[in-house]
Amino acid sequence: MPQFDAYSFSGQVFWTLTGFYLFFFWGLYSHLTQFSALFKMRQKLISTYIKEGNSKLSSLNTANFFNI
């Protein structure tokens, strides 16, 4: 079978691994910046929600809500 020929097998393995690594690192480089921007935006949004929640909670505590 030609795909198991010892003469061409090492070349096929080399080019398969080379193509895989090139594709992997290209994808990592191109998408890593987008993922890092997304995670920074999510962290900023979460911290904003936490700050708003804490400010509303503190305003409820100081308003004596249960005293009518």
Steps between C-alpha positions, in 0.01 A plus 500: 500500500649835402405687820715258705803517274810553716645745250209748510371433852745733678418784260129456558547505876722809479259700284197390702657612826635820343157586361333424830740718699476788253121485504493469880731794569332715235162434662642561845657830394198625308239409761695556820473877470124475449463267799708724725291805404183303569623388844604856592157631400325228701712572807428872477126432463495263797687746722257776396202282593658417835562869576142591406363218712706601800396865469130406479541267796667768709229752410233254615681448830526874571140580402346309793278320255304307762403801710177635362 
